[in-house]
Structure formats: structure tokens, C-alpha cells
């Protein structure tokens, strides 16, 4: 089922560069979550709320894809069907 691009992505996410991307993604996620909790007035202003939402969504998707790349396919599919 996996294509060549998927295998390259999995290899990248298991490397040191992939780990650095995961750490950066986690830090961005933490910063955006703290911003949403502490500066709620920014969530009501138009350009800032889109930037915060974009940062949160992008960092969460990178984190989830990295976790899925480092997990067995059977476990990921099991989690998919259980939800």
C-alpha cells in the first residue's frame, strides 16, 4: 500500500532531522496553546486568530504524521477504526 514517497517520509521522520521537526512542532503547538489560553483577546481579532489557528493546525498535523510514521501500520489502522 505504501508508495515511494511514503517510504521516504517515514525514513525522514525516523532520522535526526525528523526528530528536530517533531520537537519544533511540539514547541509551536505549546506556544499556540498558551497563546489561546492566556491571550484570548487575540482570538477575536481577524489577522491574529487566523495565524494562531494556522500555527496550531500545522504543528498538530506534523506531530500526528510523525507519530503515525513511527508506529506500526496495524496500530494506526486500529486507532482509525476505533474512533
C-alpha positions as CSV (number, residue, x, y, z in Angstrom):
1,X,0.0,0.0,0.0
2,X,2.9,2.4,0.7
3,X,4.3,4.3,-2.3
4,X,7.8,5.5,-2.7
5,X,7.0,9.0,-1.3
6,X,5.6,7.4,1.9
7,X,8.7,5.3,2.5
8,X,10.9,8.4,2.1
9,X,8.8,10.3,4.5
10,X,9.0,7.5,7.1
11,X,12.7,7.4,6.7
12,X,13.0,11.1,7.1
13,X,10.8,11.2,10.2
14,X,13.0,8.5,11.8
15,X,16.1,10.5,11.2
16,X,17.6,13.2,13.4
17,X,16.1,15.9,11.1
18,X,12.7,14.4,11.6
19,X,13.2,14.4,15.3
20,X,14.1,18.1,15.2
21,X,11.0,18.7,13.2
22,X,8.9,16.9,15.8
23,X,10.5,18.9,18.6
24,X,9.9,22.2,16.7
25,X,6.3,21.2,16.0
26,X,5.8,20.4,19.7
27,X,7.2,23.8,20.7
28,X,5.0,25.6,18.2
29,X,2.0,23.7,19.5
30,X,2.8,24.6,23.1
31,X,3.2,28.3,22.2
32,X,0.0,28.4,20.3
33,X,-1.9,26.6,23.1
34,X,-0.5,29.0,25.7
35,X,-1.5,31.9,23.4
36,X,-5.0,30.7,23.1
37,X,-5.3,30.3,26.9
38,X,-3.6,33.5,28.0
39,X,-4.3,36.0,25.3
40,X,-8.0,35.3,24.4
41,X,-8.4,38.8,23.1
42,X,-6.1,37.9,20.2
43,X,-8.5,35.1,19.2
44,X,-11.2,37.8,18.5
45,X,-9.0,39.9,16.1
46,X,-9.1,38.9,12.5
47,X,-5.5,38.6,11.3
48,X,-4.2,37.1,14.6
49,X,-6.8,34.4,15.0
50,X,-6.0,33.0,11.5
51,X,-2.3,33.0,12.3
52,X,-2.8,31.2,15.6
53,X,-5.2,28.7,14.0
54,X,-2.8,28.1,11.1
55,X,0.2,27.5,13.5
56,X,-1.9,25.2,15.7
57,X,-3.2,23.2,12.8
58,X,0.1,22.9,11.0
59,X,2.0,21.8,14.1
60,X,-0.6,19.3,15.1
61,X,-0.7,17.7,11.7
62,X,3.1,17.4,11.6
63,X,3.1,15.9,15.0
64,X,0.4,13.4,14.2
65,X,2.0,12.4,10.9
66,X,5.3,11.9,12.6
67,X,3.8,9.7,15.3
68,X,2.0,7.7,12.6
69,X,5.2,7.3,10.6
70,X,6.9,5.8,13.7
71,X,4.1,3.4,14.6
72,X,3.1,0.1,13.0
73,X,0.5,0.3,10.3
74,X,-1.8,-2.1,12.1
75,X,-1.9,0.0,15.2
76,X,-2.6,3.2,13.2
77,X,-5.5,1.5,11.3
78,X,-6.8,0.0,14.6
79,X,-6.9,3.5,16.1
80,X,-8.6,4.9,13.0
81,X,-11.4,2.3,13.1
82,X,-11.9,2.6,16.8
83,X,-12.6,6.2,16.5
